[in-house]
Amino acid sequence: MKSKVLFFLTFFAFVTQGVVAQSMSDAALDSLMAKMSVEEKVGQMTQIDLGVIAEGGICALKQPQQINLVKLREAITKYKIGSILNVGCGSGTITRADWTTLLQTIHKENKKLSRLKIPILYGIDAIHGANYTKGATLFPQQIGQAATWNPLLVEKANAVAAYETRATGIPWNFSPVLDLGRQPLWSRFFETYGEDVCLATAMAHAAIRGMQGDSVSSKYKVAACMKHFLGYSFSLSGKDRTPVWLPEREMRAYFLPTFQEAIATGAKTVMINSGEINGTPVHANYDILTTLLRDELKFEGVAVTDWEDIYKLENLHRVAVNKKEAVKMAIMAGIDMSMVPNDFQFCDLLVQLVKEGAIPESRLDLSVRRILRLKRDLGLFAETMYTSKDYPNFGSAAYASISY
């Protein structure tokens, strides 16, 4: 009797911390994968912008965006999409109620129409607080956070950002930026933790701890996304998304440690450098995406592209003759999920490549397993949304005091 009481007390403590027990074992995930068609696997590797399924399309400026059910149902039934991002073309802030309406519509339709009921993973750039939600607590940009020289404070700030992001129903945050601030001309310098490797590495650890905590399945935590792997901030011109020339010794000494620390701390996802290193686009670089990231650093999470970066292998970097070849290059290099984001060509092309034998289905399995494991670890198979009552501290004075 005593052991039963102890069990229930322990379980109650676990639940009250907001932690959702993992709903599926690895064996269950493998069983689920065995039921998936090629199209369903490709869908899991596809991330589209909210505008694709919204009224007015990708350029609609009206906020909040209204879901177009016909478009959403096509995305779910025909393309089996696994992820959605953003707040829409207007990039404005919307209320928690707006987020709830939007996300509940997506999850309700997905549960109704999806054959295997795999949850859709929603992502957002909550880069210094839940900045796309009205009333959320905002913090200084990362360069300002680094200026505090206080990792514990940065951890608290990221914990608040996680809490308030999850309060909107979003479990995936495209943050922190772990690029080192070594190019003063770079237009995104303010997003870094500065130029010092030791300080930036300490802040990387703090940010991941704040966002993910001891269990990312907690309804108060989100999956972090370290970005942009690798050397993105050291562009020769200082302009965004432009070439980097970086000797390996310098790359390892200065630009790798923040990512290495984040991986050791348990970062769940990584976003890839939009540019090129020493003449090779990173989205097509097997040495960076697989040999270094997977084999050497032992990263087991999800690697997502940045905005439209697979297509850019054709139309910007000019290393692919067409989009189909670009998709092949990126997937075979090590990309798990394509932030497409404005159409479904990626789905069609990747399905073609697999059915033609140009990409083995076993390669898709590597990525899909990582994506499903992430969704499992976030607790999404158990619960995709929580009520507003679960987040009484949203926008509170106590949270605001941390940002002062």
C-alpha positions as a LaTeX table, in Angstrom:
\begin{tabular}{lrrr}
\hline
Residue & $x$ (\AA) & $y$ (\AA) & $z$ (\AA) \\
\hline
Met1 & 0.00 & 0.00 & 0.00 \\
Lys2 & 2.81 & 2.36 & 0.92 \\
Ser3 & 4.51 & 1.78 & $-2.45$ \\
Lys4 & 1.26 & 2.56 & $-4.30$ \\
Val5 & 0.83 & 5.83 & $-2.43$ \\
Leu6 & 4.43 & 6.77 & $-3.20$ \\
Phe7 & 3.88 & 5.97 & $-6.85$ \\
Phe8 & 0.82 & 8.22 & $-7.14$ \\
Leu9 & 2.51 & 11.05 & $-5.25$ \\
Thr10 & 5.48 & 10.84 & $-7.60$ \\
Phe11 & 3.20 & 10.74 & $-10.62$ \\
Phe12 & 1.21 & 13.75 & $-9.36$ \\
Ala13 & 4.42 & 15.75 & $-8.87$ \\
Phe14 & 5.50 & 14.82 & $-12.38$ \\
Val15 & 2.22 & 15.98 & $-13.93$ \\
Thr16 & 2.00 & 19.20 & $-11.96$ \\
Gln17 & 5.36 & 20.29 & $-13.34$ \\
Gly18 & 3.65 & 20.35 & $-16.72$ \\
Val19 & 5.44 & 17.30 & $-18.07$ \\
Val20 & 3.60 & 15.08 & $-20.50$ \\
Ala21 & 4.71 & 11.45 & $-20.42$ \\
Gln22 & 6.10 & 10.27 & $-23.75$ \\
Ser23 & 3.21 & 8.58 & $-25.52$ \\
Met24 & 5.23 & 6.36 & $-27.83$ \\
Ser25 & 8.30 & 4.19 & $-27.48$ \\
Asp26 & 10.98 & 4.00 & $-30.16$ \\
Ala27 & 9.54 & 0.64 & $-31.16$ \\
Ala28 & 6.10 & 2.23 & $-31.55$ \\
Leu29 & 7.60 & 4.97 & $-33.72$ \\
Asp30 & 9.23 & 2.32 & $-35.91$ \\
Ser31 & 5.88 & 0.56 & $-36.18$ \\
Leu32 & 4.25 & 3.82 & $-37.22$ \\
Met33 & 6.92 & 4.41 & $-39.84$ \\
Ala34 & 6.36 & 0.95 & $-41.28$ \\
Lys35 & 2.77 & 2.00 & $-42.07$ \\
Met36 & 3.80 & 5.21 & $-43.84$ \\
Ser37 & 3.75 & 5.64 & $-47.60$ \\
Val38 & 6.48 & 7.52 & $-49.43$ \\
Glu39 & 4.10 & 10.47 & $-49.74$ \\
Glu40 & 3.47 & 10.49 & $-45.99$ \\
Lys41 & 7.18 & 10.40 & $-45.25$ \\
Val42 & 7.84 & 13.25 & $-47.65$ \\
Gly43 & 5.01 & 15.22 & $-46.03$ \\
Gln44 & 6.71 & 14.94 & $-42.65$ \\
Met45 & 9.83 & 16.48 & $-44.20$ \\
Thr46 & 7.82 & 19.45 & $-45.53$ \\
Gln47 & 7.29 & 22.77 & $-43.77$ \\
Ile48 & 5.02 & 25.39 & $-45.31$ \\
Asp49 & 4.29 & 29.00 & $-44.42$ \\
Leu50 & 0.95 & 29.80 & $-42.82$ \\
Gly51 & 0.09 & 31.95 & $-45.84$ \\
Val52 & $-0.13$ & 28.86 & $-48.06$ \\
Ile53 & $-3.25$ & 27.70 & $-46.20$ \\
Ala54 & $-4.64$ & 31.13 & $-45.36$ \\
Glu55 & $-7.22$ & 33.37 & $-47.00$ \\
Gly56 & $-5.57$ & 35.66 & $-49.51$ \\
Gly57 & $-2.53$ & 33.47 & $-50.00$ \\
Ile58 & 1.10 & 34.07 & $-49.10$ \\
Cys59 & 0.99 & 37.83 & $-49.65$ \\
Ala60 & $-2.15$ & 38.58 & $-47.66$ \\
Leu61 & $-1.40$ & 41.42 & $-45.24$ \\
Lys62 & $-4.54$ & 41.08 & $-43.12$ \\
Gln63 & $-3.90$ & 40.09 & $-39.52$ \\
Pro64 & $-4.78$ & 37.78 & $-37.97$ \\
Gln65 & $-4.63$ & 35.33 & $-40.84$ \\
Gln66 & $-7.79$ & 33.33 & $-41.46$ \\
Ile67 & $-7.44$ & 29.65 & $-42.34$ \\
Asn68 & $-8.81$ & 28.63 & $-45.73$ \\
Leu69 & $-10.24$ & 25.18 & $-45.03$ \\
Val70 & $-10.05$ & 24.06 & $-48.65$ \\
Lys71 & $-6.32$ & 24.85 & $-48.78$ \\
Leu72 & $-5.67$ & 23.34 & $-45.37$ \\
Arg73 & $-7.48$ & 20.12 & $-46.25$ \\
Glu74 & $-5.50$ & 19.82 & $-49.48$ \\
Ala75 & $-2.25$ & 20.33 & $-47.56$ \\
Ile76 & $-3.23$ & 17.55 & $-45.15$ \\
Thr77 & $-4.83$ & 15.01 & $-47.49$ \\
Lys78 & $-2.81$ & 15.46 & $-50.68$ \\
Tyr79 & 0.57 & 16.54 & $-49.37$ \\
Lys80 & 0.44 & 15.13 & $-45.81$ \\
Ile81 & 2.38 & 18.14 & $-44.51$ \\
Gly82 & 4.19 & 17.73 & $-41.23$ \\
Ser83 & 5.02 & 21.29 & $-40.21$ \\
Ile84 & 3.84 & 24.89 & $-40.52$ \\
Leu85 & 5.57 & 28.12 & $-39.53$ \\
Asn86 & 5.21 & 31.84 & $-39.22$ \\
Val87 & 2.51 & 34.35 & $-38.47$ \\
Gly88 & 1.72 & 35.23 & $-42.06$ \\
Cys89 & 2.92 & 37.81 & $-44.57$ \\
Gly90 & 1.96 & 40.78 & $-42.42$ \\
Ser91 & 4.39 & 39.67 & $-39.70$ \\
Gly92 & 2.34 & 41.44 & $-37.07$ \\
Thr93 & 1.51 & 40.38 & $-33.55$ \\
Ile94 & $-1.75$ & 38.59 & $-32.84$ \\
Thr95 & $-3.54$ & 37.74 & $-29.61$ \\
Arg96 & $-3.38$ & 34.45 & $-27.75$ \\
Ala97 & $-7.02$ & 33.93 & $-28.65$ \\
Asp98 & $-6.15$ & 34.38 & $-32.35$ \\
Trp99 & $-3.36$ & 31.83 & $-32.04$ \\
Thr100 & $-5.69$ & 29.41 & $-30.30$ \\
Thr101 & $-8.31$ & 29.70 & $-33.03$ \\
Leu102 & $-5.73$ & 29.30 & $-35.77$ \\
Leu103 & $-3.91$ & 26.33 & $-34.26$ \\
Gln104 & $-7.01$ & 24.52 & $-33.04$ \\
Thr105 & $-8.38$ & 24.68 & $-36.58$ \\
Ile106 & $-5.18$ & 23.15 & $-37.96$ \\
His107 & $-5.00$ & 20.38 & $-35.35$ \\
Lys108 & $-8.71$ & 19.59 & $-35.55$ \\
Glu109 & $-8.62$ & 19.17 & $-39.32$ \\
Asn110 & $-5.41$ & 17.16 & $-39.14$ \\
Lys111 & $-6.87$ & 14.74 & $-36.58$ \\
Lys112 & $-9.97$ & 14.35 & $-38.71$ \\
Leu113 & $-8.29$ & 13.95 & $-42.10$ \\
Ser114 & $-4.83$ & 12.52 & $-41.49$ \\
Arg115 & $-4.72$ & 8.75 & $-42.03$ \\
Leu116 & $-2.10$ & 8.10 & $-39.35$ \\
Lys117 & $-2.99$ & 11.04 & $-37.06$ \\
Ile118 & 0.60 & 12.30 & $-36.92$ \\
Pro119 & 0.50 & 15.75 & $-35.28$ \\
Ile120 & 1.55 & 18.86 & $-37.18$ \\
Leu121 & 4.54 & 20.66 & $-35.67$ \\
Tyr122 & 4.22 & 24.47 & $-35.61$ \\
Gly123 & 7.31 & 26.71 & $-35.42$ \\
Ile124 & 7.93 & 30.43 & $-34.86$ \\
Asp125 & 10.79 & 32.92 & $-34.41$ \\
Ala126 & 10.39 & 33.87 & $-30.75$ \\
Ile127 & 13.90 & 35.29 & $-30.75$ \\
His128 & 13.75 & 37.64 & $-27.76$ \\
Gly129 & 10.49 & 36.66 & $-26.19$ \\
Ala130 & 7.21 & 35.59 & $-27.80$ \\
Asn131 & 7.38 & 38.61 & $-30.09$ \\
Tyr132 & 4.53 & 37.54 & $-32.39$ \\
Thr133 & 1.98 & 37.50 & $-29.57$ \\
Lys134 & 0.33 & 40.60 & $-28.14$ \\
Gly135 & 1.04 & 41.17 & $-24.48$ \\
Ala136 & 4.03 & 38.84 & $-24.34$ \\
Thr137 & 7.16 & 39.67 & $-22.35$ \\
Leu138 & 9.96 & 41.00 & $-24.54$ \\
Phe139 & 13.67 & 40.93 & $-23.78$ \\
Pro140 & 16.73 & 42.60 & $-25.29$ \\
Gln141 & 18.14 & 41.14 & $-28.48$ \\
Gln142 & 20.86 & 38.56 & $-27.92$ \\
Ile143 & 23.71 & 41.06 & $-28.07$ \\
Gly144 & 22.05 & 42.93 & $-25.19$ \\
Gln145 & 21.55 & 39.70 & $-23.27$ \\
Ala146 & 25.22 & 38.85 & $-23.70$ \\
Ala147 & 26.16 & 42.30 & $-22.40$ \\
Thr148 & 24.78 & 41.29 & $-18.99$ \\
Trp149 & 27.49 & 38.61 & $-18.66$ \\
Asn150 & 24.83 & 36.75 & $-16.68$ \\
Pro151 & 23.99 & 33.26 & $-18.03$ \\
Leu152 & 21.49 & 32.62 & $-15.25$ \\
Leu153 & 19.52 & 35.70 & $-16.25$ \\
Val154 & 19.62 & 34.60 & $-19.89$ \\
Glu155 & 18.36 & 31.17 & $-18.88$ \\
Lys156 & 15.45 & 32.80 & $-17.02$ \\
Ala157 & 14.62 & 34.98 & $-20.04$ \\
Asn158 & 14.56 & 31.98 & $-22.35$ \\
Ala159 & 12.42 & 30.05 & $-19.88$ \\
Val160 & 9.89 & 32.89 & $-19.99$ \\
Ala161 & 10.05 & 32.95 & $-23.80$ \\
Ala162 & 9.41 & 29.21 & $-23.84$ \\
Tyr163 & 6.48 & 29.49 & $-21.41$ \\
Glu164 & 4.82 & 32.29 & $-23.36$ \\
Thr165 & 5.48 & 30.69 & $-26.74$ \\
Arg166 & 3.95 & 27.42 & $-25.57$ \\
Ala167 & 1.05 & 29.44 & $-24.14$ \\
Thr168 & 0.09 & 30.26 & $-27.73$ \\
Gly169 & 0.15 & 26.57 & $-28.66$ \\
Ile170 & 3.52 & 26.67 & $-30.43$ \\
Pro171 & 6.11 & 24.07 & $-29.32$ \\
Trp172 & 9.06 & 24.91 & $-31.60$ \\
Asn173 & 11.17 & 28.07 & $-31.41$ \\
Phe174 & 13.69 & 29.01 & $-34.11$ \\
Ser175 & 16.18 & 30.33 & $-31.57$ \\
Pro176 & 18.88 & 30.89 & $-30.35$ \\
Val177 & 21.25 & 32.35 & $-32.92$ \\
Leu178 & 24.63 & 30.78 & $-32.11$ \\
Asp179 & 26.62 & 32.46 & $-34.87$ \\
Leu180 & 29.63 & 34.29 & $-33.47$ \\
Gly181 & 29.73 & 38.08 & $-33.91$ \\
Arg182 & 33.09 & 38.39 & $-35.66$ \\
Gln183 & 32.04 & 40.41 & $-38.71$ \\
Pro184 & 31.00 & 43.91 & $-37.56$ \\
Leu185 & 29.49 & 44.66 & $-40.97$ \\
Trp186 & 27.07 & 41.76 & $-40.75$ \\
Ser187 & 23.50 & 43.04 & $-40.78$ \\
Arg188 & 22.35 & 40.57 & $-38.14$ \\
Phe189 & 25.17 & 41.18 & $-35.67$ \\
Phe190 & 22.65 & 42.22 & $-32.98$ \\
Glu191 & 21.20 & 38.69 & $-33.03$ \\
Thr192 & 24.46 & 37.13 & $-31.83$ \\
Tyr193 & 25.87 & 36.69 & $-28.34$ \\
Gly194 & 28.88 & 38.73 & $-29.41$ \\
Glu195 & 32.44 & 38.00 & $-30.45$ \\
Asp196 & 33.83 & 36.15 & $-27.44$ \\
Val197 & 33.79 & 32.36 & $-27.76$ \\
Cys198 & 33.71 & 31.69 & $-24.02$ \\
Leu199 & 30.84 & 34.11 & $-23.36$ \\
Ala200 & 28.80 & 33.03 & $-26.40$ \\
Thr201 & 29.23 & 29.36 & $-25.46$ \\
Ala202 & 28.03 & 30.01 & $-21.90$ \\
Met203 & 25.02 & 31.87 & $-23.28$ \\
Ala204 & 24.30 & 29.03 & $-25.72$ \\
His205 & 24.11 & 26.61 & $-22.80$ \\
Ala206 & 21.87 & 28.98 & $-20.84$ \\
Ala207 & 19.50 & 29.56 & $-23.76$ \\
Ile208 & 19.00 & 25.86 & $-24.46$ \\
Arg209 & 18.50 & 25.12 & $-20.76$ \\
Gly210 & 15.94 & 27.91 & $-20.48$ \\
Met211 & 13.93 & 26.82 & $-23.48$ \\
Gln212 & 14.03 & 23.06 & $-23.04$ \\
Gly213 & 14.59 & 22.56 & $-19.30$ \\
Asp214 & 14.91 & 19.04 & $-17.96$ \\
Ser215 & 12.12 & 17.74 & $-20.18$ \\
Val216 & 11.05 & 19.32 & $-23.44$ \\
Ser217 & 7.74 & 17.47 & $-23.14$ \\
Ser218 & 6.68 & 19.96 & $-20.46$ \\
Lys219 & 3.81 & 22.16 & $-21.57$ \\
Tyr220 & 5.97 & 25.09 & $-20.43$ \\
Lys221 & 8.93 & 24.26 & $-22.69$ \\
Val222 & 9.71 & 24.37 & $-26.40$ \\
Ala223 & 12.21 & 22.71 & $-28.70$ \\
Ala224 & 15.13 & 25.06 & $-29.32$ \\
Cys225 & 16.66 & 25.53 & $-32.76$ \\
Met226 & 20.35 & 26.45 & $-32.84$ \\
Lys227 & 21.17 & 28.50 & $-35.91$ \\
His228 & 22.70 & 28.88 & $-38.39$ \\
Phe229 & 25.03 & 25.91 & $-38.77$ \\
Leu230 & 27.81 & 26.84 & $-39.59$ \\
Gly231 & 29.84 & 30.08 & $-39.97$ \\
Tyr232 & 26.83 & 32.04 & $-41.21$ \\
Ser233 & 27.77 & 35.30 & $-39.49$ \\
Phe234 & 31.24 & 35.58 & $-41.02$ \\
Ser235 & 30.23 & 36.64 & $-44.53$ \\
Leu236 & 32.98 & 38.25 & $-46.55$ \\
Ser237 & 30.80 & 41.21 & $-47.59$ \\
Gly238 & 28.88 & 41.58 & $-44.35$ \\
Lys239 & 25.61 & 41.12 & $-46.24$ \\
Asp240 & 23.18 & 38.43 & $-45.18$ \\
Arg241 & 23.17 & 35.06 & $-46.97$ \\
Thr242 & 26.47 & 35.73 & $-48.74$ \\
Pro243 & 29.66 & 33.64 & $-49.07$ \\
Val244 & 31.98 & 32.84 & $-46.19$ \\
Trp245 & 35.69 & 32.08 & $-46.52$ \\
Leu246 & 36.71 & 30.20 & $-43.43$ \\
Pro247 & 39.79 & 28.04 & $-42.80$ \\
Glu248 & 38.93 & 24.86 & $-40.91$ \\
Arg249 & 41.17 & 25.74 & $-37.98$ \\
Glu250 & 39.38 & 29.08 & $-37.54$ \\
Met251 & 35.98 & 27.44 & $-37.99$ \\
Arg252 & 36.71 & 24.93 & $-35.23$ \\
Ala253 & 38.32 & 27.41 & $-32.87$ \\
Tyr254 & 35.72 & 30.18 & $-33.13$ \\
Phe255 & 32.50 & 29.17 & $-34.85$ \\
Leu256 & 31.94 & 25.57 & $-33.78$ \\
Pro257 & 32.07 & 25.75 & $-29.93$ \\
Thr258 & 28.65 & 27.38 & $-29.44$ \\
Phe259 & 26.96 & 24.66 & $-31.49$ \\
Gln260 & 29.00 & 21.93 & $-29.85$ \\
Glu261 & 27.87 & 23.17 & $-26.43$ \\
Ala262 & 24.25 & 23.43 & $-27.53$ \\
Ile263 & 24.31 & 19.86 & $-28.80$ \\
Ala264 & 25.87 & 18.66 & $-25.55$ \\
Thr265 & 23.11 & 20.53 & $-23.67$ \\
Gly266 & 20.47 & 18.65 & $-25.66$ \\
Ala267 & 19.31 & 21.05 & $-28.39$ \\
Lys268 & 16.58 & 19.31 & $-30.35$ \\
Thr269 & 16.89 & 21.03 & $-33.73$ \\
Val270 & 19.29 & 22.98 & $-35.91$ \\
Met271 & 18.80 & 25.42 & $-38.79$ \\
Ile272 & 21.33 & 25.46 & $-41.59$ \\
Asn273 & 23.50 & 28.30 & $-42.91$ \\
Ser274 & 21.80 & 29.87 & $-45.95$ \\
Gly275 & 25.11 & 30.79 & $-47.57$ \\
Glu276 & 28.19 & 28.94 & $-48.68$ \\
Ile277 & 31.51 & 28.12 & $-47.06$ \\
Asn278 & 34.62 & 28.21 & $-49.22$ \\
Gly279 & 32.55 & 27.98 & $-52.40$ \\
Thr280 & 30.17 & 25.18 & $-51.38$ \\
Pro281 & 26.56 & 25.94 & $-50.37$ \\
Val282 & 26.03 & 24.51 & $-46.89$ \\
His283 & 22.63 & 23.09 & $-47.81$ \\
Ala284 & 24.42 & 20.79 & $-50.23$ \\
Asn285 & 27.51 & 20.14 & $-48.13$ \\
Tyr286 & 27.67 & 16.51 & $-46.91$ \\
Asp287 & 30.90 & 17.17 & $-45.04$ \\
Ile288 & 29.20 & 19.83 & $-42.89$ \\
Leu289 & 25.70 & 18.34 & $-42.56$ \\
Thr290 & 26.58 & 14.69 & $-42.08$ \\
Thr291 & 30.30 & 14.10 & $-41.48$ \\
Leu292 & 30.67 & 16.97 & $-39.00$ \\
Leu293 & 27.16 & 17.42 & $-37.57$ \\
Arg294 & 26.09 & 13.79 & $-37.33$ \\
Asp295 & 29.22 & 11.63 & $-37.27$ \\
Glu296 & 31.55 & 13.86 & $-35.28$ \\
Leu297 & 29.25 & 15.97 & $-33.08$ \\
Lys298 & 26.71 & 13.13 & $-32.68$ \\
Phe299 & 23.71 & 15.39 & $-33.21$ \\
Glu300 & 20.56 & 13.25 & $-33.32$ \\
Gly301 & 17.92 & 15.93 & $-33.76$ \\
Val302 & 16.18 & 17.52 & $-36.74$ \\
Ala303 & 18.05 & 19.62 & $-39.31$ \\
Val304 & 15.73 & 22.15 & $-40.97$ \\
Thr305 & 16.58 & 24.47 & $-43.85$ \\
Asp306 & 16.21 & 28.20 & $-43.67$ \\
Trp307 & 13.67 & 30.03 & $-45.84$ \\
Glu308 & 13.48 & 28.59 & $-49.39$ \\
Asp309 & 17.13 & 27.52 & $-49.23$ \\
Ile310 & 16.81 & 24.25 & $-51.16$ \\
Tyr311 & 15.39 & 26.12 & $-54.14$ \\
Lys312 & 18.26 & 28.61 & $-53.82$ \\
Leu313 & 20.69 & 25.86 & $-54.79$ \\
Glu314 & 19.27 & 26.39 & $-58.26$ \\
Asn315 & 18.38 & 30.07 & $-58.47$ \\
Leu316 & 21.05 & 31.67 & $-56.27$ \\
His317 & 24.04 & 29.37 & $-55.81$ \\
Arg318 & 23.70 & 27.91 & $-59.33$ \\
Val319 & 24.96 & 24.48 & $-58.36$ \\
Ala320 & 21.77 & 22.64 & $-59.40$ \\
Val321 & 20.36 & 22.68 & $-62.92$ \\
Asn322 & 16.78 & 22.68 & $-61.62$ \\
Lys323 & 14.74 & 22.36 & $-58.42$ \\
Lys324 & 14.60 & 18.60 & $-58.69$ \\
Glu325 & 18.37 & 18.31 & $-58.61$ \\
Ala326 & 18.47 & 20.86 & $-55.79$ \\
Val327 & 16.13 & 18.69 & $-53.71$ \\
Lys328 & 18.29 & 15.63 & $-54.36$ \\
Met329 & 21.48 & 17.46 & $-53.40$ \\
Ala330 & 20.07 & 18.81 & $-50.14$ \\
Ile331 & 18.45 & 15.59 & $-48.95$ \\
Met332 & 21.49 & 13.48 & $-49.76$ \\
Ala333 & 23.71 & 16.02 & $-47.98$ \\
Gly334 & 21.73 & 15.59 & $-44.76$ \\
Ile335 & 18.68 & 17.90 & $-44.64$ \\
Asp336 & 15.71 & 16.51 & $-42.68$ \\
Met337 & 13.03 & 19.15 & $-43.22$ \\
Ser338 & 12.59 & 21.75 & $-45.95$ \\
Met339 & 11.28 & 25.17 & $-44.98$ \\
Val340 & 9.92 & 25.22 & $-48.50$ \\
Pro341 & 7.86 & 27.39 & $-47.67$ \\
Asn342 & 5.46 & 28.82 & $-50.26$ \\
Asp343 & 4.38 & 25.88 & $-52.43$ \\
Phe344 & 4.32 & 22.09 & $-52.63$ \\
Gln345 & 6.94 & 21.53 & $-55.34$ \\
Phe346 & 9.32 & 20.04 & $-52.78$ \\
Cys347 & 6.78 & 17.29 & $-52.03$ \\
Asp348 & 6.22 & 16.42 & $-55.67$ \\
Leu349 & 9.90 & 16.44 & $-56.54$ \\
Leu350 & 11.05 & 14.38 & $-53.57$ \\
Val351 & 8.36 & 11.75 & $-54.19$ \\
Gln352 & 9.52 & 11.55 & $-57.81$ \\
Leu353 & 13.15 & 11.17 & $-56.79$ \\
Val354 & 12.34 & 8.29 & $-54.43$ \\
Lys355 & 10.10 & 6.47 & $-56.90$ \\
Glu356 & 12.74 & 6.86 & $-59.62$ \\
Gly357 & 15.37 & 5.38 & $-57.31$ \\
Ala358 & 17.50 & 8.54 & $-57.24$ \\
Ile359 & 17.03 & 8.77 & $-53.45$ \\
Pro360 & 16.58 & 5.56 & $-51.44$ \\
Glu361 & 13.53 & 5.39 & $-49.20$ \\
Ser362 & 15.89 & 4.43 & $-46.39$ \\
Arg363 & 17.31 & 7.95 & $-46.60$ \\
Leu364 & 13.84 & 9.36 & $-45.92$ \\
Asp365 & 13.52 & 7.01 & $-42.97$ \\
Leu366 & 16.50 & 8.62 & $-41.24$ \\
Ser367 & 14.87 & 12.04 & $-41.38$ \\
Val368 & 11.32 & 10.93 & $-40.66$ \\
Arg369 & 12.43 & 9.02 & $-37.57$ \\
Arg370 & 14.11 & 12.17 & $-36.25$ \\
Ile371 & 11.00 & 14.26 & $-36.95$ \\
Leu372 & 8.61 & 11.77 & $-35.34$ \\
Arg373 & 10.92 & 11.44 & $-32.35$ \\
Leu374 & 10.87 & 15.24 & $-31.95$ \\
Lys375 & 7.08 & 15.30 & $-32.05$ \\
Arg376 & 6.99 & 12.45 & $-29.54$ \\
Asp377 & 9.47 & 14.15 & $-27.23$ \\
Leu378 & 7.41 & 17.35 & $-27.32$ \\
Gly379 & 4.39 & 15.37 & $-26.19$ \\
Leu380 & 2.43 & 16.18 & $-29.35$ \\
Phe381 & 1.11 & 12.65 & $-29.82$ \\
Ala382 & $-0.50$ & 13.02 & $-26.40$ \\
Glu383 & $-1.61$ & 16.67 & $-26.55$ \\
Thr384 & $-1.18$ & 19.38 & $-29.18$ \\
Met385 & $-2.89$ & 22.25 & $-27.34$ \\
Tyr386 & $-3.45$ & 23.39 & $-23.76$ \\
Thr387 & $-5.96$ & 25.87 & $-22.37$ \\
Ser388 & $-5.14$ & 29.48 & $-21.54$ \\
Lys389 & $-5.77$ & 28.64 & $-17.88$ \\
Asp390 & $-2.58$ & 26.59 & $-17.92$ \\
Tyr391 & $-0.54$ & 29.79 & $-18.37$ \\
Pro392 & $-1.57$ & 32.27 & $-15.66$ \\
Asn393 & 1.83 & 33.99 & $-15.69$ \\
Phe394 & 1.66 & 35.05 & $-19.34$ \\
Gly395 & 2.67 & 38.71 & $-19.62$ \\
Ser396 & 2.91 & 39.02 & $-15.87$ \\
Ala397 & 4.71 & 41.74 & $-13.91$ \\
Ala398 & 6.99 & 39.05 & $-12.48$ \\
Tyr399 & 8.11 & 38.12 & $-15.99$ \\
Ala400 & 8.51 & 41.76 & $-17.01$ \\
Ser401 & 10.81 & 42.32 & $-14.04$ \\
Ile402 & 13.26 & 39.81 & $-15.51$ \\
Ser403 & 13.62 & 41.95 & $-18.64$ \\
Tyr404 & 14.32 & 45.22 & $-16.78$ \\
\hline
\end{tabular}
